[in-house]
């Protein structure tokens, strides 16, 4: 099936102190980096390689990569 975008999930790993990215849209994507910007660069480079390795077909000249980052932060409750 042809597509024109890839969605990537990025999660913060508290133990390793890195962002970890994966995707169900492209097999083999497993990237980590210390910042979201570093992760973006690594994701784009990895996806370029994986498209070719996996023999994927896309409908567009350029493929949109949507990186959805999730990081929970806690704010102290001033009433405690």
PDB file of N, CA, C and O in Angstrom, chain B, residues numbered from 101:
ATOM      1  N   UNK B 101       0.845  -1.177   0.000  1.00  0.00           N
ATOM      2  CA  UNK B 101       0.000   0.000   0.000  1.00  0.00           C
ATOM      3  C   UNK B 101       0.900   1.253   0.000  1.00  0.00           C
ATOM      4  O   UNK B 101       1.882   1.325   0.739  1.00  0.00           O
ATOM      5  N   UNK B 102       0.548   2.214  -0.827  1.00  0.00           N
ATOM      6  CA  UNK B 102       1.317   3.450  -0.903  1.00  0.00           C
ATOM      7  C   UNK B 102       0.790   4.472   0.099  1.00  0.00           C
ATOM      8  O   UNK B 102      -0.412   4.567   0.348  1.00  0.00           O
ATOM      9  N   UNK B 103       1.720   5.229   0.663  1.00  0.00           N
ATOM     10  CA  UNK B 103       1.379   6.269   1.638  1.00  0.00           C
ATOM     11  C   UNK B 103       2.171   7.523   1.319  1.00  0.00           C
ATOM     12  O   UNK B 103       2.999   7.528   0.409  1.00  0.00           O
ATOM     13  N   UNK B 104       1.918   8.584   2.067  1.00  0.00           N
ATOM     14  CA  UNK B 104       2.709   9.796   1.887  1.00  0.00           C
ATOM     15  C   UNK B 104       3.242  10.355   3.201  1.00  0.00           C
ATOM     16  O   UNK B 104       3.787  11.458   3.228  1.00  0.00           O
ATOM     17  N   UNK B 105       3.088   9.590   4.312  1.00  0.00           N
ATOM     18  CA  UNK B 105       3.611  10.058   5.597  1.00  0.00           C
ATOM     19  C   UNK B 105       3.937   8.885   6.512  1.00  0.00           C
ATOM     20  O   UNK B 105       3.474   7.762   6.314  1.00  0.00           O
ATOM     21  N   UNK B 106       4.748   9.182   7.518  1.00  0.00           N
ATOM     22  CA  UNK B 106       5.125   8.207   8.548  1.00  0.00           C
ATOM     23  C   UNK B 106       4.939   8.886   9.894  1.00  0.00           C
ATOM     24  O   UNK B 106       5.367  10.023  10.089  1.00  0.00           O
ATOM     25  N   UNK B 107       4.303   8.188  10.818  1.00  0.00           N
ATOM     26  CA  UNK B 107       4.134   8.700  12.177  1.00  0.00           C
ATOM     27  C   UNK B 107       5.112   7.981  13.097  1.00  0.00           C
ATOM     28  O   UNK B 107       5.213   6.754  13.091  1.00  0.00           O
ATOM     29  N   UNK B 108       5.829   8.775  13.887  1.00  0.00           N
ATOM     30  CA  UNK B 108       6.836   8.257  14.812  1.00  0.00           C
ATOM     31  C   UNK B 108       6.426   8.662  16.227  1.00  0.00           C
ATOM     32  O   UNK B 108       6.063   9.813  16.466  1.00  0.00           O
ATOM     33  N   UNK B 109       6.482   7.728  17.149  1.00  0.00           N
ATOM     34  CA  UNK B 109       6.204   8.006  18.559  1.00  0.00           C
ATOM     35  C   UNK B 109       7.532   8.176  19.284  1.00  0.00           C
ATOM     36  O   UNK B 109       8.418   7.328  19.179  1.00  0.00           O
ATOM     37  N   UNK B 110       7.667   9.272  20.018  1.00  0.00           N
ATOM     38  CA  UNK B 110       8.872   9.533  20.811  1.00  0.00           C
ATOM     39  C   UNK B 110       8.473   9.611  22.282  1.00  0.00           C
ATOM     40  O   UNK B 110       7.558  10.346  22.655  1.00  0.00           O
ATOM     41  N   UNK B 111       9.162   8.856  23.092  1.00  0.00           N
ATOM     42  CA  UNK B 111       8.881   8.816  24.525  1.00  0.00           C
ATOM     43  C   UNK B 111      10.175   9.095  25.297  1.00  0.00           C
ATOM     44  O   UNK B 111      11.259   8.678  24.890  1.00  0.00           O
ATOM     45  N   UNK B 112      10.039   9.800  26.405  1.00  0.00           N
ATOM     46  CA  UNK B 112      11.182  10.072  27.269  1.00  0.00           C
ATOM     47  C   UNK B 112      11.426   8.874  28.173  1.00  0.00           C
ATOM     48  O   UNK B 112      10.500   8.400  28.831  1.00  0.00           O
ATOM     49  N   UNK B 113      12.652   8.380  28.216  1.00  0.00           N
ATOM     50  CA  UNK B 113      13.041   7.274  29.088  1.00  0.00           C
ATOM     51  C   UNK B 113      13.734   7.873  30.304  1.00  0.00           C
ATOM     52  O   UNK B 113      14.881   8.311  30.218  1.00  0.00           O
ATOM     53  N   UNK B 114      13.030   7.890  31.445  1.00  0.00           N
ATOM     54  CA  UNK B 114      13.564   8.493  32.669  1.00  0.00           C
ATOM     55  C   UNK B 114      14.832   7.804  33.164  1.00  0.00           C
ATOM     56  O   UNK B 114      15.733   8.465  33.680  1.00  0.00           O
ATOM     57  N   UNK B 115      14.910   6.499  33.014  1.00  0.00           N
ATOM     58  CA  UNK B 115      16.075   5.766  33.505  1.00  0.00           C
ATOM     59  C   UNK B 115      17.321   6.056  32.671  1.00  0.00           C
ATOM     60  O   UNK B 115      18.398   6.287  33.221  1.00  0.00           O
ATOM     61  N   UNK B 116      17.176   6.044  31.350  1.00  0.00           N
ATOM     62  CA  UNK B 116      18.323   6.246  30.457  1.00  0.00           C
ATOM     63  C   UNK B 116      18.568   7.724  30.149  1.00  0.00           C
ATOM     64  O   UNK B 116      19.618   8.086  29.618  1.00  0.00           O
ATOM     65  N   UNK B 117      17.593   8.576  30.485  1.00  0.00           N
ATOM     66  CA  UNK B 117      17.667  10.015  30.210  1.00  0.00           C
ATOM     67  C   UNK B 117      17.862  10.311  28.722  1.00  0.00           C
ATOM     68  O   UNK B 117      18.699  11.125  28.333  1.00  0.00           O
ATOM     69  N   UNK B 118      17.063   9.625  27.908  1.00  0.00           N
ATOM     70  CA  UNK B 118      17.087   9.837  26.456  1.00  0.00           C
ATOM     71  C   UNK B 118      15.666   9.762  25.905  1.00  0.00           C
ATOM     72  O   UNK B 118      14.771   9.180  26.519  1.00  0.00           O
ATOM     73  N   UNK B 119      15.483  10.364  24.734  1.00  0.00           N
ATOM     74  CA  UNK B 119      14.254  10.199  23.972  1.00  0.00           C
ATOM     75  C   UNK B 119      14.408   8.942  23.130  1.00  0.00           C
ATOM     76  O   UNK B 119      15.469   8.706  22.552  1.00  0.00           O
ATOM     77  N   UNK B 120      13.350   8.132  23.059  1.00  0.00           N
ATOM     78  CA  UNK B 120      13.359   6.897  22.278  1.00  0.00           C
ATOM     79  C   UNK B 120      12.233   6.982  21.261  1.00  0.00           C
ATOM     80  O   UNK B 120      11.093   7.297  21.604  1.00  0.00           O
ATOM     81  N   UNK B 121      12.564   6.695  19.993  1.00  0.00           N
ATOM     82  CA  UNK B 121      11.576   6.788  18.922  1.00  0.00           C
ATOM     83  C   UNK B 121      11.368   5.433  18.265  1.00  0.00           C
ATOM     84  O   UNK B 121      12.305   4.657  18.078  1.00  0.00           O
ATOM     85  N   UNK B 122      10.108   5.171  17.920  1.00  0.00           N
ATOM     86  CA  UNK B 122       9.756   3.961  17.181  1.00  0.00           C
ATOM     87  C   UNK B 122       8.526   4.277  16.334  1.00  0.00           C
ATOM     88  O   UNK B 122       7.892   5.320  16.495  1.00  0.00           O
ATOM     89  N   UNK B 123       8.205   3.357  15.431  1.00  0.00           N
ATOM     90  CA  UNK B 123       7.053   3.582  14.565  1.00  0.00           C
ATOM     91  C   UNK B 123       6.497   2.251  14.086  1.00  0.00           C
ATOM     92  O   UNK B 123       7.248   1.329  13.768  1.00  0.00           O
ATOM     93  N   UNK B 124       5.190   2.162  14.040  1.00  0.00           N
ATOM     94  CA  UNK B 124       4.555   0.983  13.456  1.00  0.00           C
ATOM     95  C   UNK B 124       4.415   1.150  11.949  1.00  0.00           C
ATOM     96  O   UNK B 124       4.017   0.213  11.257  1.00  0.00           O
ATOM     97  N   UNK B 125       4.737   2.336  11.434  1.00  0.00           N
ATOM     98  CA  UNK B 125       4.623   2.602   9.997  1.00  0.00           C
ATOM     99  C   UNK B 125       5.829   2.129   9.196  1.00  0.00           C
ATOM    100  O   UNK B 125       5.739   1.970   7.979  1.00  0.00           O
ATOM    101  N   UNK B 126       6.954   1.905   9.865  1.00  0.00           N
ATOM    102  CA  UNK B 126       8.162   1.482   9.155  1.00  0.00           C
ATOM    103  C   UNK B 126       8.943   0.506  10.037  1.00  0.00           C
ATOM    104  O   UNK B 126       9.324   0.840  11.159  1.00  0.00           O
ATOM    105  N   UNK B 127       9.174  -0.692   9.522  1.00  0.00           N
ATOM    106  CA  UNK B 127       9.872  -1.732  10.285  1.00  0.00           C
ATOM    107  C   UNK B 127      11.319  -1.350  10.553  1.00  0.00           C
ATOM    108  O   UNK B 127      12.013  -0.832   9.678  1.00  0.00           O
ATOM    109  N   UNK B 128      11.764  -1.614  11.786  1.00  0.00           N
ATOM    110  CA  UNK B 128      13.160  -1.446  12.135  1.00  0.00           C
ATOM    111  C   UNK B 128      13.541  -0.110  12.728  1.00  0.00           C
ATOM    112  O   UNK B 128      14.709   0.095  13.057  1.00  0.00           O
ATOM    113  N   UNK B 129      12.598   0.811  12.879  1.00  0.00           N
ATOM    114  CA  UNK B 129      12.947   2.121  13.437  1.00  0.00           C
ATOM    115  C   UNK B 129      13.056   2.020  14.952  1.00  0.00           C
ATOM    116  O   UNK B 129      12.075   1.753  15.646  1.00  0.00           O
ATOM    117  N   UNK B 130      14.267   2.238  15.449  1.00  0.00           N
ATOM    118  CA  UNK B 130      14.538   2.263  16.884  1.00  0.00           C
ATOM    119  C   UNK B 130      15.710   3.218  17.083  1.00  0.00           C
ATOM    120  O   UNK B 130      16.862   2.854  16.846  1.00  0.00           O
ATOM    121  N   UNK B 131      15.413   4.437  17.517  1.00  0.00           N
ATOM    122  CA  UNK B 131      16.414   5.490  17.613  1.00  0.00           C
ATOM    123  C   UNK B 131      16.302   6.148  18.981  1.00  0.00           C
ATOM    124  O   UNK B 131      15.211   6.269  19.538  1.00  0.00           O
ATOM    125  N   UNK B 132      17.441   6.570  19.515  1.00  0.00           N
ATOM    126  CA  UNK B 132      17.408   7.321  20.775  1.00  0.00           C
ATOM    127  C   UNK B 132      18.385   8.476  20.708  1.00  0.00           C
ATOM    128  O   UNK B 132      19.377   8.428  19.981  1.00  0.00           O
ATOM    129  N   UNK B 133      18.090   9.529  21.485  1.00  0.00           N
ATOM    130  CA  UNK B 133      18.941  10.717  21.526  1.00  0.00           C
ATOM    131  C   UNK B 133      18.647  11.502  22.802  1.00  0.00           C
ATOM    132  O   UNK B 133      17.611  11.309  23.437  1.00  0.00           O
ATOM    133  N   UNK B 134      19.572  12.388  23.166  1.00  0.00           N
ATOM    134  CA  UNK B 134      19.426  13.164  24.394  1.00  0.00           C
ATOM    135  C   UNK B 134      18.415  14.294  24.286  1.00  0.00           C
ATOM    136  O   UNK B 134      17.824  14.684  25.292  1.00  0.00           O
ATOM    137  N   UNK B 135      18.204  14.829  23.084  1.00  0.00           N
ATOM    138  CA  UNK B 135      17.240  15.911  22.901  1.00  0.00           C
ATOM    139  C   UNK B 135      16.280  15.556  21.771  1.00  0.00           C
ATOM    140  O   UNK B 135      16.565  14.684  20.951  1.00  0.00           O
ATOM    141  N   UNK B 136      15.145  16.239  21.737  1.00  0.00           N
ATOM    142  CA  UNK B 136      14.170  16.009  20.668  1.00  0.00           C
ATOM    143  C   UNK B 136      14.762  16.414  19.317  1.00  0.00           C
ATOM    144  O   UNK B 136      14.517  15.742  18.315  1.00  0.00           O
ATOM    145  N   UNK B 137      15.530  17.493  19.275  1.00  0.00           N
ATOM    146  CA  UNK B 137      16.136  17.920  18.011  1.00  0.00           C
ATOM    147  C   UNK B 137      17.145  16.888  17.496  1.00  0.00           C
ATOM    148  O   UNK B 137      17.168  16.587  16.303  1.00  0.00           O
ATOM    149  N   UNK B 138      17.968  16.351  18.381  1.00  0.00           N
ATOM    150  CA  UNK B 138      18.900  15.289  17.982  1.00  0.00           C
ATOM    151  C   UNK B 138      18.131  14.056  17.517  1.00  0.00           C
ATOM    152  O   UNK B 138      18.529  13.383  16.566  1.00  0.00           O
ATOM    153  N   UNK B 139      17.033  13.774  18.195  1.00  0.00           N
ATOM    154  CA  UNK B 139      16.199  12.630  17.818  1.00  0.00           C
ATOM    155  C   UNK B 139      15.612  12.836  16.425  1.00  0.00           C
ATOM    156  O   UNK B 139      15.587  11.906  15.620  1.00  0.00           O
ATOM    157  N   UNK B 140      15.141  14.041  16.137  1.00  0.00           N
ATOM    158  CA  UNK B 140      14.564  14.332  14.828  1.00  0.00           C
ATOM    159  C   UNK B 140      15.566  14.047  13.713  1.00  0.00           C
ATOM    160  O   UNK B 140      15.227  13.426  12.705  1.00  0.00           O
ATOM    161  N   UNK B 141      16.782  14.498  13.900  1.00  0.00           N
ATOM    162  CA  UNK B 141      17.821  14.280  12.893  1.00  0.00           C
ATOM    163  C   UNK B 141      18.073  12.785  12.691  1.00  0.00           C
ATOM    164  O   UNK B 141      18.155  12.308  11.559  1.00  0.00           O
ATOM    165  N   UNK B 142      18.193  12.059  13.792  1.00  0.00           N
ATOM    166  CA  UNK B 142      18.442  10.618  13.701  1.00  0.00           C
ATOM    167  C   UNK B 142      17.267   9.880  13.071  1.00  0.00           C
ATOM    168  O   UNK B 142      17.460   8.950  12.287  1.00  0.00           O
ATOM    169  N   UNK B 143      16.044  10.297  13.415  1.00  0.00           N
ATOM    170  CA  UNK B 143      14.845   9.660  12.853  1.00  0.00           C
ATOM    171  C   UNK B 143      14.804   9.846  11.339  1.00  0.00           C
ATOM    172  O   UNK B 143      14.585   8.886  10.599  1.00  0.00           O
ATOM    173  N   UNK B 144      15.012  11.064  10.883  1.00  0.00           N
ATOM    174  CA  UNK B 144      14.979  11.347   9.440  1.00  0.00           C
ATOM    175  C   UNK B 144      16.040  10.522   8.705  1.00  0.00           C
ATOM    176  O   UNK B 144      15.752   9.935   7.662  1.00  0.00           O
ATOM    177  N   UNK B 145      17.247  10.474   9.236  1.00  0.00           N
ATOM    178  CA  UNK B 145      18.303   9.685   8.600  1.00  0.00           C
ATOM    179  C   UNK B 145      17.982   8.199   8.590  1.00  0.00           C
ATOM    180  O   UNK B 145      18.188   7.525   7.581  1.00  0.00           O
ATOM    181  N   UNK B 146      17.479   7.685   9.704  1.00  0.00           N
ATOM    182  CA  UNK B 146      17.135   6.266   9.789  1.00  0.00           C
ATOM    183  C   UNK B 146      15.994   5.921   8.835  1.00  0.00           C
ATOM    184  O   UNK B 146      16.030   4.882   8.176  1.00  0.00           O
ATOM    185  N   UNK B 147      14.989   6.781   8.760  1.00  0.00           N
ATOM    186  CA  UNK B 147      13.854   6.514   7.878  1.00  0.00           C
ATOM    187  C   UNK B 147      14.296   6.493   6.420  1.00  0.00           C
ATOM    188  O   UNK B 147      13.828   5.658   5.646  1.00  0.00           O
ATOM    189  N   UNK B 148      15.185   7.392   6.040  1.00  0.00           N
ATOM    190  CA  UNK B 148      15.706   7.382   4.666  1.00  0.00           C
ATOM    191  C   UNK B 148      16.315   6.023   4.331  1.00  0.00           C
ATOM    192  O   UNK B 148      16.062   5.469   3.261  1.00  0.00           O
ATOM    193  N   UNK B 149      17.114   5.493   5.248  1.00  0.00           N
ATOM    194  CA  UNK B 149      17.733   4.180   5.038  1.00  0.00           C
ATOM    195  C   UNK B 149      16.700   3.059   5.046  1.00  0.00           C
ATOM    196  O   UNK B 149      16.758   2.151   4.216  1.00  0.00           O
ATOM    197  N   UNK B 150      15.757   3.121   5.981  1.00  0.00           N
ATOM    198  CA  UNK B 150      14.781   2.044   6.129  1.00  0.00           C
ATOM    199  C   UNK B 150      13.790   1.967   4.968  1.00  0.00           C
ATOM    200  O   UNK B 150      13.319   0.882   4.628  1.00  0.00           O
ATOM    201  N   UNK B 151      13.473   3.100   4.363  1.00  0.00           N
ATOM    202  CA  UNK B 151      12.579   3.101   3.197  1.00  0.00           C
ATOM    203  C   UNK B 151      13.202   2.246   2.097  1.00  0.00           C
ATOM    204  O   UNK B 151      12.540   1.410   1.483  1.00  0.00           O
ATOM    205  N   UNK B 152      14.479   2.477   1.869  1.00  0.00           N
ATOM    206  CA  UNK B 152      15.184   1.725   0.834  1.00  0.00           C
ATOM    207  C   UNK B 152      15.332   0.258   1.228  1.00  0.00           C
ATOM    208  O   UNK B 152      15.063  -0.629   0.418  1.00  0.00           O
ATOM    209  N   UNK B 153      15.758  -0.004   2.461  1.00  0.00           N
ATOM    210  CA  UNK B 153      15.951  -1.385   2.915  1.00  0.00           C
ATOM    211  C   UNK B 153      14.659  -2.194   2.911  1.00  0.00           C
ATOM    212  O   UNK B 153      14.668  -3.381   2.586  1.00  0.00           O
ATOM    213  N   UNK B 154      13.538  -1.546   3.276  1.00  0.00           N
ATOM    214  CA  UNK B 154      12.255  -2.239   3.351  1.00  0.00           C
ATOM    215  C   UNK B 154      11.511  -2.251   2.018  1.00  0.00           C
ATOM    216  O   UNK B 154      10.458  -2.878   1.903  1.00  0.00           O
ATOM    217  N   UNK B 155      12.056  -1.559   1.003  1.00  0.00           N
ATOM    218  CA  UNK B 155      11.412  -1.527  -0.307  1.00  0.00           C
ATOM    219  C   UNK B 155      10.028  -0.902  -0.279  1.00  0.00           C
ATOM    220  O   UNK B 155       9.117  -1.380  -0.954  1.00  0.00           O
ATOM    221  N   UNK B 156       9.862   0.165   0.497  1.00  0.00           N
ATOM    222  CA  UNK B 156       8.556   0.803   0.631  1.00  0.00           C
ATOM    223  C   UNK B 156       8.262   1.744  -0.526  1.00  0.00           C
ATOM    224  O   UNK B 156       9.177   2.332  -1.102  1.00  0.00           O
ATOM    225  N   UNK B 157       6.988   1.886  -0.866  1.00  0.00           N
ATOM    226  CA  UNK B 157       6.553   2.812  -1.915  1.00  0.00           C
ATOM    227  C   UNK B 157       5.689   3.893  -1.286  1.00  0.00           C
ATOM    228  O   UNK B 157       4.843   3.615  -0.436  1.00  0.00           O
ATOM    229  N   UNK B 158       5.912   5.126  -1.714  1.00  0.00           N
ATOM    230  CA  UNK B 158       5.136   6.260  -1.222  1.00  0.00           C
ATOM    231  C   UNK B 158       4.569   7.028  -2.396  1.00  0.00           C
ATOM    232  O   UNK B 158       5.134   7.015  -3.489  1.00  0.00           O
ATOM    233  N   UNK B 159       3.440   7.705  -2.164  1.00  0.00           N
ATOM    234  CA  UNK B 159       2.739   8.444  -3.206  1.00  0.00           C
ATOM    235  C   UNK B 159       3.343   9.816  -3.506  1.00  0.00           C
ATOM    236  O   UNK B 159       3.064  10.388  -4.560  1.00  0.00           O
ATOM    237  N   UNK B 160       4.146  10.341  -2.621  1.00  0.00           N
ATOM    238  CA  UNK B 160       4.635  11.713  -2.761  1.00  0.00           C
ATOM    239  C   UNK B 160       6.140  11.742  -3.010  1.00  0.00           C
ATOM    240  O   UNK B 160       6.857  10.796  -2.683  1.00  0.00           O
ATOM    241  N   UNK B 161       6.605  12.851  -3.596  1.00  0.00           N
ATOM    242  CA  UNK B 161       8.040  13.037  -3.831  1.00  0.00           C
ATOM    243  C   UNK B 161       8.787  13.160  -2.505  1.00  0.00           C
ATOM    244  O   UNK B 161       9.903  12.660  -2.366  1.00  0.00           O
ATOM    245  N   UNK B 162       8.172  13.821  -1.542  1.00  0.00           N
ATOM    246  CA  UNK B 162       8.722  13.937  -0.190  1.00  0.00           C
ATOM    247  C   UNK B 162       7.766  13.251   0.772  1.00  0.00           C
ATOM    248  O   UNK B 162       6.550  13.291   0.587  1.00  0.00           O
ATOM    249  N   UNK B 163       8.322  12.626   1.794  1.00  0.00           N
ATOM    250  CA  UNK B 163       7.527  11.887   2.770  1.00  0.00           C
ATOM    251  C   UNK B 163       7.484  12.692   4.064  1.00  0.00           C
ATOM    252  O   UNK B 163       8.524  13.035   4.626  1.00  0.00           O
ATOM    253  N   UNK B 164       6.296  12.985   4.523  1.00  0.00           N
ATOM    254  CA  UNK B 164       6.130  13.711   5.789  1.00  0.00           C
ATOM    255  C   UNK B 164       6.390  12.760   6.946  1.00  0.00           C
ATOM    256  O   UNK B 164       5.895  11.633   6.962  1.00  0.00           O
ATOM    257  N   UNK B 165       7.167  13.222   7.907  1.00  0.00           N
ATOM    258  CA  UNK B 165       7.439  12.443   9.111  1.00  0.00           C
ATOM    259  C   UNK B 165       6.861  13.223  10.289  1.00  0.00           C
ATOM    260  O   UNK B 165       7.293  14.338  10.582  1.00  0.00           O
ATOM    261  N   UNK B 166       5.894  12.633  10.949  1.00  0.00           N
ATOM    262  CA  UNK B 166       5.237  13.256  12.098  1.00  0.00           C
ATOM    263  C   UNK B 166       5.827  12.630  13.363  1.00  0.00           C
ATOM    264  O   UNK B 166       5.618  11.448  13.634  1.00  0.00           O
ATOM    265  N   UNK B 167       6.560  13.424  14.127  1.00  0.00           N
ATOM    266  CA  UNK B 167       7.150  12.929  15.369  1.00  0.00           C
ATOM    267  C   UNK B 167       6.298  13.427  16.522  1.00  0.00           C
ATOM    268  O   UNK B 167       6.224  14.627  16.789  1.00  0.00           O
ATOM    269  N   UNK B 168       5.661  12.494  17.195  1.00  0.00           N
ATOM    270  CA  UNK B 168       4.776  12.810  18.313  1.00  0.00           C
ATOM    271  C   UNK B 168       5.532  12.518  19.606  1.00  0.00           C
ATOM    272  O   UNK B 168       5.758  11.358  19.951  1.00  0.00           O
ATOM    273  N   UNK B 169       5.920  13.571  20.316  1.00  0.00           N
ATOM    274  CA  UNK B 169       6.716  13.414  21.529  1.00  0.00           C
ATOM    275  C   UNK B 169       5.826  13.477  22.758  1.00  0.00           C
ATOM    276  O   UNK B 169       4.929  14.314  22.853  1.00  0.00           O
ATOM    277  N   UNK B 170       6.090  12.578  23.694  1.00  0.00           N
ATOM    278  CA  UNK B 170       5.318  12.516  24.927  1.00  0.00           C
ATOM    279  C   UNK B 170       6.277  12.498  26.107  1.00  0.00           C
ATOM    280  O   UNK B 170       7.109  11.601  26.246  1.00  0.00           O
ATOM    281  N   UNK B 171       6.137  13.520  26.960  1.00  0.00           N
ATOM    282  CA  UNK B 171       6.978  13.602  28.146  1.00  0.00           C
ATOM    283  C   UNK B 171       6.137  14.174  29.283  1.00  0.00           C
ATOM    284  O   UNK B 171       5.590  15.272  29.171  1.00  0.00           O
ATOM    285  N   UNK B 172       6.040  13.438  30.351  1.00  0.00           N
ATOM    286  CA  UNK B 172       5.268  13.903  31.490  1.00  0.00           C
ATOM    287  C   UNK B 172       6.165  14.726  32.407  1.00  0.00           C
ATOM    288  O   UNK B 172       7.276  14.310  32.737  1.00  0.00           O
ATOM    289  N   UNK B 173       5.687  15.877  32.809  1.00  0.00           N
ATOM    290  CA  UNK B 173       6.398  16.712  33.773  1.00  0.00           C
ATOM    291  C   UNK B 173       5.523  16.845  35.017  1.00  0.00           C
ATOM    292  O   UNK B 173       4.298  16.755  34.934  1.00  0.00           O
ATOM    293  N   UNK B 174       6.149  17.057  36.154  1.00  0.00           N
ATOM    294  CA  UNK B 174       5.399  17.245  37.401  1.00  0.00           C
ATOM    295  C   UNK B 174       5.694  18.625  37.961  1.00  0.00           C
ATOM    296  O   UNK B 174       6.831  19.097  37.943  1.00  0.00           O
ATOM    297  N   UNK B 175       4.655  19.251  38.452  1.00  0.00           N
ATOM    298  CA  UNK B 175       4.781  20.585  39.060  1.00  0.00           C
ATOM    299  C   UNK B 175       4.449  20.431  40.548  1.00  0.00           C
ATOM    300  O   UNK B 175       3.428  19.840  40.899  1.00  0.00           O
ATOM    301  N   UNK B 176       5.309  20.962  41.420  1.00  0.00           N
ATOM    302  CA  UNK B 176       5.012  20.869  42.843  1.00  0.00           C
ATOM    303  C   UNK B 176       3.693  21.585  43.186  1.00  0.00           C
ATOM    304  O   UNK B 176       3.397  22.656  42.654  1.00  0.00           O
ATOM    305  N   UNK B 177       2.940  20.994  44.048  1.00  0.00           N
ATOM    306  CA  UNK B 177       1.701  21.575  44.517  1.00  0.00           C
ATOM    307  C   UNK B 177       2.036  22.570  45.633  1.00  0.00           C
ATOM    308  O   UNK B 177       2.513  22.168  46.694  1.00  0.00           O
ATOM    309  N   UNK B 178       1.791  23.859  45.404  1.00  0.00           N
ATOM    310  CA  UNK B 178       2.190  24.855  46.405  1.00  0.00           C
ATOM    311  C   UNK B 178       1.414  24.747  47.718  1.00  0.00           C
ATOM    312  O   UNK B 178       1.828  25.331  48.719  1.00  0.00           O
ATOM    313  N   UNK B 179       0.315  24.024  47.735  1.00  0.00           N
ATOM    314  CA  UNK B 179      -0.469  23.911  48.973  1.00  0.00           C
ATOM    315  C   UNK B 179       0.049  22.805  49.886  1.00  0.00           C
ATOM    316  O   UNK B 179      -0.508  22.594  50.964  1.00  0.00           O
ATOM    317  N   UNK B 180       1.105  22.092  49.480  1.00  0.00           N
ATOM    318  CA  UNK B 180       1.665  21.050  50.339  1.00  0.00           C
ATOM    319  C   UNK B 180       2.890  21.528  51.049  1.00  0.00           C
ATOM    320  O   UNK B 180       3.492  20.777  51.816  1.00  0.00           O
TER     321      UNK B 180
END
